[in-house]
Amino acid sequence: MRIEISQRGTYQILRIEEDFNIISDLSELRFLIQGYIHQGKRYVAVSFTNASYIYSGAIAVLIDCFKQLKKDNGELCLLESHTEILSIFRFLKLDQVIPIYSSIDELPTSTESE
């Protein structure tokens, strides 16, 4: 899995590049987010723009990371996600818990300072 990393304001933006359009293991993402938490960074946006399906194990990793960041008064959100992934999140009602933004411009510009 390739993860393209950029930053916008206080948000670390992680774009997941998966060659086979199937995301089943996000342990690399978990490790990366735990590193950000250790560095005091608490705002992470994850983008699955090129992915069309996500397995339950990967969803569990996202929920764990969401909980860790929330505990530290941070936020994990989804950004520019593929419609199939959005459908899964809506079906599981995770869109009511994890914020989903359709574009980078929708990310909150004012967050608690790091």
Buried (B, 14 or more C-beta within 10 A) or exposed (E): BEBEEEEBEBBBBBBBEBEEEEBEBBEBBBEBBEEBBEEEBBBBBBBBEBBBBBBEEBBEBBBBBBEBBBEEEBBBBBBBBBEBBBEBBEEEEBBEEBBBBEEBEBBEEEBEEE
